[in-house]
Amino acid sequence: MAAVDLSTVANIATALTVLTAVVFGLIEMRRARQEREERAAFVAVQAILTPAWMQSMTLVQAISEGTTASQIEADPRLFQAVQSIACILESVGYAVFARMVPLNVVDELLGGTVRIAWRNLHGYVEYERERAGSKKNWEWFQWLAEQIDRHSKARTSLALGAYDAYRDWRP
């Protein structure tokens, strides 16, 4: 009887060890995922916060409604800015699709920028697609803008800035 009790205790100890290892593994996986998301956010910010990005985005944000593709192409600085922003957001869109960068990270950091860029450039993108005869032009840029609109969980928006949405934030 003592041997059975000792074997039962050993089995319980083994089961608890395995359970502890599984729980620890799950916690570590969650921590690693969170660390990956934080690294991705840092890389996204680093990639975007360049003088070229800021100059280009300033020009793209200033595009007025009704600006035609020929007007964009007639201004070399604006044309270069549009190409730069669309290319960068194309890359970010694909990175989100491939799950290299979480959508919520892009939404929080760039959601407003993506929305404004798409709003101001979608006519130009459609013109480029028609001219090229291909729907591939800037496909991930459009996809990103649509996914942000569909799945946004951010407390901020074009009408509500972080300074209001997170006013009560505490360190």
N, CA, C and O of each residue as an XYZ file, in Angstrom:
684
protein
N       0.825     -1.198      0.000
C       0.000      0.000      0.000
C       0.862      1.251      0.000
O       0.531      2.236     -0.661
N       1.969      1.217      0.741
C       2.874      2.361      0.790
C       3.490      2.594     -0.569
O       3.707      3.741     -0.960
N       3.785      1.500     -1.317
C       4.373      1.635     -2.650
C       3.376      2.275     -3.606
O       3.767      3.075     -4.456
N       2.098      1.938     -3.480
C       1.065      2.529     -4.334
C       0.941      4.016     -4.016
O       0.824      4.846     -4.917
N       0.967      4.337     -2.751
C       0.869      5.734     -2.366
C       2.065      6.529     -2.878
O       1.920      7.664     -3.331
N       3.239      5.926     -2.804
C       4.442      6.603     -3.292
C       4.369      6.782     -4.812
O       4.767      7.826     -5.329
N       3.864      5.772     -5.531
C       3.729      5.869     -6.981
C       2.667      6.904     -7.351
O       2.830      7.619     -8.339
N       1.604      6.995     -6.594
C       0.570      8.004     -6.839
C       1.143      9.401     -6.628
O       0.893     10.311     -7.419
N       1.903      9.559     -5.568
C       2.532     10.854     -5.289
C       3.485     11.220     -6.414
O       3.541     12.375     -6.835
N       4.240     10.233     -6.905
C       5.180     10.493     -8.004
C       4.426     10.897     -9.270
O       4.847     11.810     -9.980
N       3.306     10.214     -9.553
C       2.491     10.562    -10.729
C       1.911     11.971    -10.612
O       1.901     12.724    -11.586
N       1.439     12.316     -9.450
C       0.888     13.659     -9.232
C       1.982     14.703     -9.379
O       1.768     15.755     -9.983
N       3.157     14.413     -8.825
C       4.282     15.344     -8.939
C       4.682     15.521    -10.402
O       4.980     16.635    -10.833
N       4.691     14.444    -11.159
C       5.025     14.517    -12.586
C       3.976     15.342    -13.329
O       4.310     16.205    -14.141
N       2.711     15.067    -13.043
C       1.628     15.809    -13.699
C       1.716     17.304    -13.378
O       1.527     18.141    -14.261
N       2.003     17.639    -12.117
C       2.142     19.042    -11.726
C       3.340     19.688    -12.412
O       3.280     20.856    -12.796
N       4.414     18.946    -12.566
C       5.607     19.463    -13.248
C       5.283     19.762    -14.709
O       5.641     20.821    -15.226
N       4.607     18.830    -15.370
C       4.230     19.023    -16.774
C       3.262     20.203    -16.904
O       3.409     21.035    -17.799
N       2.294     20.268    -16.026
C       1.331     21.371    -16.051
C       2.030     22.708    -15.835
O       1.728     23.689    -16.516
N       2.954     22.747    -14.896
C       3.720     23.970    -14.639
C       4.529     24.355    -15.876
O       4.591     25.531    -16.234
N       5.141     23.386    -16.523
C       5.927     23.655    -17.736
C       5.038     24.194    -18.856
O       5.429     25.116    -19.572
N       3.854     23.623    -19.006
C       2.921     24.096    -20.046
C       2.484     25.527    -19.755
O       2.482     26.368    -20.655
N       2.118     25.807    -18.523
C       1.700     27.162    -18.144
C       2.854     28.143    -18.356
O       2.652     29.229    -18.899
N       4.036     27.773    -17.940
C       5.209     28.623    -18.127
C       5.452     28.865    -19.622
O       5.731     29.991    -20.035
N       5.347     27.814    -20.421
C       5.529     27.939    -21.872
C       4.528     28.891    -22.489
O       4.890     29.713    -23.331
N       3.266     28.792    -22.079
C       2.231     29.689    -22.596
C       2.503     31.142    -22.205
O       2.333     32.056    -23.012
N       2.923     31.337    -20.965
C       3.250     32.696    -20.504
C       4.421     33.250    -21.303
O       4.408     34.415    -21.702
N       5.428     32.424    -21.536
C       6.595     32.864    -22.306
C       6.226     33.160    -23.755
O       6.742     34.113    -24.339
N       5.342     32.357    -24.342
C       4.889     32.616    -25.715
C       4.164     33.956    -25.789
O       4.362     34.724    -26.731
N       3.339     34.228    -24.813
C       2.607     35.496    -24.787
C       3.583     36.669    -24.632
O       3.447     37.689    -25.307
N       4.554     36.518    -23.748
C       5.547     37.568    -23.547
C       6.365     37.796    -24.817
O       6.653     38.936    -25.180
N       6.739     36.705    -25.489
C       7.515     36.810    -26.733
C       6.696     37.504    -27.816
O       7.231     38.318    -28.568
N       5.407     37.190    -27.902
C       4.537     37.855    -28.884
C       4.435     39.336    -28.592
O       4.514     40.157    -29.507
N       4.262     39.685    -27.344
C       4.172     41.092    -26.966
C       5.487     41.815    -27.272
O       5.483     42.951    -27.747
N       6.595     41.157    -27.000
C       7.906     41.739    -27.301
C       8.066     41.942    -28.808
O       8.606     42.959    -29.243
N       7.601     40.982    -29.601
C       7.665     41.098    -31.062
C       6.830     42.275    -31.532
O       7.261     43.027    -32.405
N       5.638     42.447    -30.967
C       4.785     43.572    -31.333
C       5.448     44.904    -30.984
O       5.376     45.865    -31.750
N       6.087     44.948    -29.825
C       6.767     46.180    -29.422
C       7.940     46.484    -30.348
O       8.159     47.638    -30.716
N       8.691     45.458    -30.725
C       9.800     45.655    -31.671
C       9.279     46.118    -33.016
O       9.860     47.001    -33.646
N       8.174     45.517    -33.458
C       7.584     45.902    -34.743
C       7.131     47.359    -34.712
O       7.317     48.095    -35.681
N       6.543     47.767    -33.606
C       6.112     49.160    -33.477
C       7.315     50.088    -33.527
O       7.273     51.131    -34.179
N       8.375     49.715    -32.849
C       9.579     50.546    -32.836
C      10.176     50.647    -34.236
O      10.571     51.732    -34.665
N      10.244     49.530    -34.946
C      10.786     49.529    -36.302
C       9.904     50.361    -37.224
O      10.412     51.104    -38.064
N       8.587     50.243    -37.076
C       7.675     51.040    -37.910
C       7.880     52.524    -37.670
O       7.936     53.305    -38.620
N       7.993     52.917    -36.418
C       8.209     54.327    -36.092
C       9.549     54.787    -36.637
O       9.647     55.870    -37.214
N      10.576     53.975    -36.460
C      11.906     54.317    -36.961
C      11.911     54.491    -38.472
O      12.524     55.420    -38.998
N      11.231     53.602    -39.158
C      11.208     53.655    -40.618
C      10.468     54.881    -41.133
O      10.792     55.415    -42.193
N       9.498     55.310    -40.393
C       8.654     56.395    -40.874
C       9.147     57.762    -40.435
O       8.990     58.738    -41.169
N       9.723     57.848    -39.287
C      10.136     59.156    -38.793
C      11.451     59.609    -39.422
O      12.463     59.791    -38.745
N      11.399     59.779    -40.711
C      12.546     60.301    -41.449
C      12.149     61.656    -42.007
O      10.961     61.928    -42.179
N      13.111     62.498    -42.289
C      12.769     63.789    -42.905
C      12.002     63.620    -44.221
O      11.079     64.385    -44.503
N      12.381     62.625    -45.024
C      11.692     62.405    -46.303
C      10.220     62.039    -46.076
O       9.339     62.548    -46.769
N       9.956     61.151    -45.100
C       8.566     60.763    -44.804
C       7.770     61.986    -44.367
O       6.663     62.223    -44.851
N       8.337     62.755    -43.456
C       7.606     63.910    -42.926
C       7.322     64.941    -44.009
O       6.219     65.484    -44.070
N       8.298     65.218    -44.863
C       8.072     66.163    -45.957
C       7.024     65.623    -46.926
O       6.133     66.350    -47.364
N       7.142     64.349    -47.250
C       6.192     63.741    -48.184
C       4.786     63.720    -47.609
O       3.825     64.047    -48.304
N       4.660     63.338    -46.351
C       3.329     63.254    -45.758
C       2.704     64.632    -45.625
O       1.489     64.776    -45.765
N       3.510     65.639    -45.358
C       2.989     67.008    -45.292
C       2.374     67.395    -46.635
O       1.298     67.991    -46.677
N       3.047     67.063    -47.722
C       2.516     67.377    -49.056
C       1.263     66.566    -49.364
O       0.298     67.101    -49.911
N       1.267     65.268    -49.016
C       0.111     64.413    -49.289
C      -1.098     64.862    -48.475
O      -2.219     64.870    -48.984
N      -0.880     65.235    -47.219
C      -2.000     65.697    -46.392
C      -2.603     66.995    -46.913
O      -3.779     67.280    -46.686
N      -1.793     67.774    -47.609
C      -2.266     69.064    -48.108
C      -2.972     68.963    -49.465
O      -3.466     69.970    -49.972
N      -3.028     67.784    -50.051
C      -3.720     67.631    -51.335
C      -5.195     67.949    -51.119
O      -5.852     67.364    -50.257
N      -5.691     68.865    -51.900
C      -7.095     69.253    -51.731
C      -8.012     68.307    -52.508
O      -7.610     67.681    -53.489
N      -9.237     68.228    -52.043
C     -10.222     67.373    -52.688
C     -10.403     67.828    -54.132
O     -10.468     69.025    -54.411
N     -10.482     66.882    -55.030
C     -10.667     67.207    -56.439
C      -9.367     67.362    -57.210
O      -9.394     67.621    -58.413
N      -8.223     67.209    -56.538
C      -6.946     67.285    -57.242
C      -6.859     66.103    -58.201
O      -7.077     64.958    -57.806
N      -6.542     66.382    -59.443
C      -6.502     65.336    -60.468
C      -5.127     64.687    -60.530
O      -4.139     65.218    -60.023
N      -5.094     63.529    -61.165
C      -3.831     62.819    -61.358
C      -2.862     63.662    -62.174
O      -1.665     63.672    -61.889
N      -3.356     64.364    -63.177
C      -2.463     65.193    -63.994
C      -1.895     66.354    -63.185
O      -0.761     66.770    -63.422
N      -2.659     66.880    -62.237
C      -2.138     67.933    -61.359
C      -1.046     67.380    -60.442
O      -0.040     68.045    -60.195
N      -1.247     66.178    -59.945
C      -0.229     65.542    -59.097
C       1.041     65.311    -59.905
O       2.140     65.617    -59.440
N       0.897     64.781    -61.094
C       2.060     64.478    -61.927
C       2.756     65.730    -62.446
O       3.941     65.685    -62.774
N       2.038     66.843    -62.523
C       2.631     68.091    -63.018
C       3.555     68.746    -61.992
O       4.395     69.570    -62.355
N       3.411     68.394    -60.740
C       4.245     68.966    -59.676
C       5.263     67.903    -59.244
O       4.900     66.959    -58.543
N       6.524     68.042    -59.651
C       7.519     67.002    -59.345
C       7.664     66.696    -57.859
O       7.813     65.534    -57.480
N       7.624     67.716    -57.020
C       7.741     67.470    -55.570
C       6.547     66.679    -55.055
O       6.705     65.739    -54.276
N       5.355     67.063    -55.494
C       4.144     66.366    -55.060
C       4.132     64.944    -55.610
O       3.800     64.004    -54.888
N       4.483     64.781    -56.859
C       4.514     63.454    -57.468
C       5.476     62.539    -56.708
O       5.145     61.388    -56.423
N       6.652     63.044    -56.384
C       7.629     62.251    -55.619
C       7.083     61.912    -54.235
O       7.258     60.791    -53.757
N       6.428     62.863    -53.596
C       5.850     62.629    -52.265
C       4.772     61.552    -52.324
O       4.729     60.660    -51.476
N       3.911     61.638    -53.321
C       2.836     60.650    -53.476
C       3.427     59.262    -53.680
O       2.987     58.300    -53.051
N       4.424     59.153    -54.559
C       5.058     57.860    -54.810
C       5.706     57.319    -53.535
O       5.598     56.128    -53.241
N       6.367     58.173    -52.792
C       7.052     57.774    -51.564
C       6.067     57.263    -50.517
O       6.254     56.185    -49.954
N       5.023     58.040    -50.262
C       4.033     57.656    -49.243
C       3.315     56.377    -49.652
O       3.142     55.476    -48.831
N       2.899     56.289    -50.903
C       2.187     55.096    -51.361
C       3.083     53.860    -51.263
O       2.618     52.786    -50.880
N       4.341     54.005    -51.600
C       5.274     52.878    -51.532
C       5.499     52.433    -50.084
O       5.507     51.237    -49.796
N       5.678     53.374    -49.194
C       5.885     53.038    -47.784
C       4.635     52.370    -47.210
O       4.732     51.356    -46.518
N       3.471     52.934    -47.495
C       2.246     52.353    -46.952
C       1.908     51.030    -47.633
O       1.239     50.185    -47.039
N       2.359     50.843    -48.860
C       2.238     49.543    -49.526
C       3.028     48.497    -48.737
O       2.539     47.394    -48.491
N       4.236     48.849    -48.351
C       5.083     47.932    -47.576
C       4.502     47.654    -46.198
O       4.510     46.514    -45.734
N       4.004     48.685    -45.553
C       3.394     48.505    -44.228
C       2.155     47.616    -44.355
O       1.934     46.740    -43.519
N       1.351     47.837    -45.392
C       0.164     47.006    -45.614
C       0.515     45.545    -45.757
O      -0.130     44.681    -45.163
N       1.544     45.263    -46.551
C       1.944     43.869    -46.709
C       2.494     43.304    -45.399
O       2.240     42.145    -45.072
N       3.232     44.101    -44.659
C       3.772     43.638    -43.373
C       2.644     43.282    -42.410
O       2.767     42.330    -41.639
N       1.562     44.027    -42.446
C       0.395     43.702    -41.610
C      -0.237     42.411    -42.109
O      -0.539     41.519    -41.315
N      -0.439     42.304    -43.433
C      -1.038     41.100    -44.001
C      -0.235     39.856    -43.646
O      -0.805     38.816    -43.315
N       1.085     39.962    -43.715
C       1.965     38.826    -43.416
C       2.145     38.609    -41.917
O       2.890     37.725    -41.493
N       1.461     39.419    -41.126
C       1.491     39.333    -39.669
C       2.873     39.586    -39.082
O       3.219     39.060    -38.025
N       3.654     40.395    -39.779
C       4.948     40.819    -39.249
C       4.758     42.007    -38.312
O       5.522     42.195    -37.365
N       3.739     42.798    -38.586
C       3.395     43.945    -37.755
C       1.899     43.840    -37.469
O       1.107     43.713    -38.403
N       1.498     43.888    -36.211
C       0.079     43.779    -35.874
C      -0.721     44.999    -36.372
O      -0.248     46.133    -36.312
N      -1.926     44.739    -36.857
C      -2.792     45.809    -37.349
C      -3.043     46.852    -36.273
O      -3.054     48.048    -36.564
N      -3.247     46.417    -35.030
C      -3.542     47.385    -33.970
C      -2.372     48.338    -33.736
O      -2.582     49.496    -33.376
N      -1.152     47.868    -33.935
C       0.020     48.729    -33.777
C       0.022     49.794    -34.867
O       0.219     50.977    -34.588
N      -0.197     49.373    -36.105
C      -0.235     50.323    -37.217
C      -1.399     51.288    -37.034
O      -1.264     52.485    -37.286
N      -2.533     50.771    -36.599
C      -3.702     51.629    -36.388
C      -3.411     52.697    -35.347
O      -3.722     53.869    -35.560
N      -2.824     52.311    -34.233
C      -2.535     53.279    -33.176
C      -1.488     54.307    -33.615
O      -1.612     55.493    -33.311
N      -0.456     53.848    -34.331
C       0.635     54.742    -34.714
C       0.341     55.544    -35.979
O       0.709     56.715    -36.072
N      -0.313     54.923    -36.940
C      -0.452     55.542    -38.256
C      -1.875     55.558    -38.803
O      -2.092     55.946    -39.950
N      -2.834     55.145    -38.001
C      -4.201     55.025    -38.511
C      -4.714     56.293    -39.174
O      -5.268     56.242    -40.272
N      -4.537     57.408    -38.527
C      -4.990     58.676    -39.108
C      -4.231     59.024    -40.371
O      -4.817     59.488    -41.348
N      -2.943     58.803    -40.352
C      -2.106     59.087    -41.518
C      -2.524     58.222    -42.705
O      -2.631     58.713    -43.828
N      -2.759     56.937    -42.454
C      -3.181     56.026    -43.525
C      -4.529     56.473    -44.077
O      -4.719     56.516    -45.293
N      -5.454     56.802    -43.200
C      -6.783     57.228    -43.650
C      -6.711     58.488    -44.510
O      -7.338     58.562    -45.567
N      -5.953     59.468    -44.057
C      -5.830     60.720    -44.811
C      -5.128     60.467    -46.142
O      -5.563     60.965    -47.180
N      -4.055     59.701    -46.113
C      -3.329     59.416    -47.354
C      -4.242     58.711    -48.356
O      -4.258     59.067    -49.534
N      -5.002     57.714    -47.896
C      -5.893     56.997    -48.815
C      -6.997     57.921    -49.323
O      -7.326     57.907    -50.509
N      -7.557     58.711    -48.438
C      -8.614     59.646    -48.847
C      -8.104     60.587    -49.942
O      -8.811     60.863    -50.911
N      -6.875     61.075    -49.780
C      -6.330     62.034    -50.734
C      -5.743     61.390    -51.988
O      -5.588     62.063    -53.007
N      -5.417     60.110    -51.931
C      -4.730     59.477    -53.052
C      -5.535     58.407    -53.779
O      -5.086     57.903    -54.809
N      -6.704     58.050    -53.273
C      -7.407     56.934    -53.914
C      -7.773     57.243    -55.366
O      -7.758     56.339    -56.201
N      -8.097     58.480    -55.684
C      -8.381     58.842    -57.081
C      -7.153     58.658    -57.961
O      -7.247     58.148    -59.077
N      -6.014     59.074    -57.452
C      -4.766     58.910    -58.196
C      -4.431     57.424    -58.365
O      -3.993     57.008    -59.438
N      -4.632     56.636    -57.329
C      -4.366     55.196    -57.400
C      -5.248     54.555    -58.468
O      -4.770     53.747    -59.264
N      -6.522     54.908    -58.490
C      -7.436     54.356    -59.510
C      -6.993     54.760    -60.916
O      -7.056     53.957    -61.846
N      -6.549     55.993    -61.065
C      -6.027     56.460    -62.351
C      -4.818     55.633    -62.774
O      -4.719     55.216    -63.928
N      -3.899     55.397    -61.840
C      -2.704     54.599    -62.132
C      -3.072     53.174    -62.518
O      -2.475     52.603    -63.431
N      -4.047     52.599    -61.833
C      -4.468     51.231    -62.146
C      -5.071     51.158    -63.546
O      -4.798     50.231    -64.309
N      -5.883     52.138    -63.861
C      -6.514     52.161    -65.188
C      -5.450     52.335    -66.266
O      -5.473     51.640    -67.281
N      -4.535     53.245    -66.051
C      -3.473     53.503    -67.033
C      -2.593     52.267    -67.223
O      -2.190     51.951    -68.342
N      -2.297     51.569    -66.121
C      -1.433     50.385    -66.193
C      -2.186     49.131    -66.621
O      -1.580     48.147    -67.044
N      -3.509     49.174    -66.507
C      -4.296     47.990    -66.818
C      -4.109     46.885    -65.792
O      -4.180     45.699    -66.117
N      -3.870     47.290    -64.545
C      -3.604     46.314    -63.486
C      -4.161     46.805    -62.158
O      -4.025     47.975    -61.800
N      -4.774     45.905    -61.455
C      -5.290     46.226    -60.112
C      -4.208     46.061    -59.038
O      -4.483     46.246    -57.853
N      -2.991     45.718    -59.441
C      -1.903     45.473    -58.494
C      -1.300     46.762    -57.934
O      -0.695     46.744    -56.862
N      -1.459     47.880    -58.647
C      -0.852     49.127    -58.192
C      -1.393     49.519    -56.823
O      -2.597     49.708    -56.645
N      -0.495     49.637    -55.874
C      -0.792     50.099    -54.517
C      -1.895     49.279    -53.860
O      -2.678     49.810    -53.072
N      -1.960     47.991    -54.177
C      -3.012     47.117    -53.636
C      -2.938     46.963    -52.117
O      -3.973     46.916    -51.453
N      -1.719     46.885    -51.556
C      -1.597     46.698    -50.104
C      -1.835     47.997    -49.352
O      -2.244     47.970    -48.191
N      -1.592     49.115    -49.983
C      -1.922     50.424    -49.402
C      -3.438     50.519    -49.235
O      -3.926     50.876    -48.162
N      -4.184     50.198    -50.297
C      -5.648     50.221    -50.204
C      -6.128     49.201    -49.179
O      -7.000     49.499    -48.362
N      -5.561     48.003    -49.222
C      -5.962     46.952    -48.289
C      -5.775     47.417    -46.852
O      -6.648     47.204    -46.010
N      -4.634     48.053    -46.568
C      -4.348     48.537    -45.222
C      -5.384     49.559    -44.778
O      -5.906     49.471    -43.667
N      -5.681     50.519    -45.630
C      -6.670     51.547    -45.283
C      -8.029     50.905    -44.991
O      -8.705     51.290    -44.037
N      -8.423     49.939    -45.801
C      -9.717     49.270    -45.600
C      -9.728     48.440    -44.322
O     -10.735     48.412    -43.614
N      -8.622     47.766    -44.018
C      -8.558     46.957    -42.795
C      -8.598     47.836    -41.550
O      -9.230     47.481    -40.555
N      -7.934     48.963    -41.604
C      -7.979     49.889    -40.466
C      -9.404     50.366    -40.249
O      -9.865     50.453    -39.110
N     -10.100     50.676    -41.326
C     -11.505     51.100    -41.192
C     -12.384     49.969    -40.659
O     -13.269     50.210    -39.837
N     -12.151     48.741    -41.116
C     -12.985     47.602    -40.719
C     -12.713     47.109    -39.309
O     -13.643     46.735    -38.595
N     -11.458     47.103    -38.902
C     -11.087     46.423    -37.664
C     -10.527     47.332    -36.581
O      -9.984     46.845    -35.590
N     -10.646     48.611    -36.748
C     -10.027     49.530    -35.798
C     -10.596     49.340    -34.394
O     -11.808     49.328    -34.180
N      -9.670     49.192    -33.451
C     -10.049     49.136    -32.039
C      -9.426     50.309    -31.297
O      -9.525     50.424    -30.076
N      -8.785     51.169    -32.066
C      -8.115     52.323    -31.467
C      -9.154     53.264    -30.865
O     -10.258     53.421    -31.386
N      -8.773     53.871    -29.775
C      -9.658     54.857    -29.150
C      -9.555     56.198    -29.857
O     -10.372     57.090    -29.630
N      -8.551     56.339    -30.714
C      -8.378     57.591    -31.441
C      -8.972     57.467    -32.838
O      -9.229     56.362    -33.317
N      -9.183     58.590    -33.477
C      -9.723     58.622    -34.838
C      -9.382     59.976    -35.435
O      -8.706     60.788    -34.802
N      -9.849     60.219    -36.652
C      -9.613     61.530    -37.259
C     -10.326     62.629    -36.474
O      -9.949     63.799    -36.552
N     -11.350     62.252    -35.725
C     -12.110     63.235    -34.947
C     -11.718     63.271    -33.464
O     -12.140     64.169    -32.737
N     -10.918     62.305    -33.014
C     -10.544     62.231    -31.598
C      -9.064     61.882    -31.481
O      -8.654     60.764    -31.796
N      -8.268     62.845    -31.026
C      -6.831     62.642    -30.897
C      -6.464     61.922    -29.611
O      -7.264     61.839    -28.679
N      -5.237     61.402    -29.572
C      -4.733     60.684    -28.401
C      -4.734     61.570    -27.164
O      -4.952     61.087    -26.053
N      -4.492     62.863    -27.349
C      -4.465     63.779    -26.211
C      -5.812     63.807    -25.487
O      -5.848     64.073    -24.286
N      -6.927     63.539    -26.188
C      -8.236     63.440    -25.541
C      -8.562     61.995    -25.160
O      -9.019     61.732    -24.048
N      -8.332     61.078    -26.069
C      -8.706     59.685    -25.836
C      -7.981     59.076    -24.644
O      -8.536     58.234    -23.938
N      -6.749     59.500    -24.420
C      -5.953     58.918    -23.344
C      -5.592     59.961    -22.277
O      -4.558     59.856    -21.617
N      -6.434     60.936    -22.126
C      -6.184     62.019    -21.179
C      -5.946     61.518    -19.750
O      -5.134     62.087    -19.021
N      -6.645     60.468    -19.356
C      -6.549     59.954    -17.982
C      -5.460     58.898    -17.806
O      -5.406     58.249    -16.761
N      -4.610     58.715    -18.780
C      -3.538     57.734    -18.727
C      -2.605     58.005    -17.558
O      -2.282     59.156    -17.264
N      -2.180     56.954    -16.903
C      -1.246     57.083    -15.773
C      -0.089     56.115    -15.986
O      -0.308     54.981    -16.413
N       1.142     56.544    -15.693
C       2.303     55.652    -15.840
C       2.322     54.579    -14.753
O       3.227     53.745    -14.725
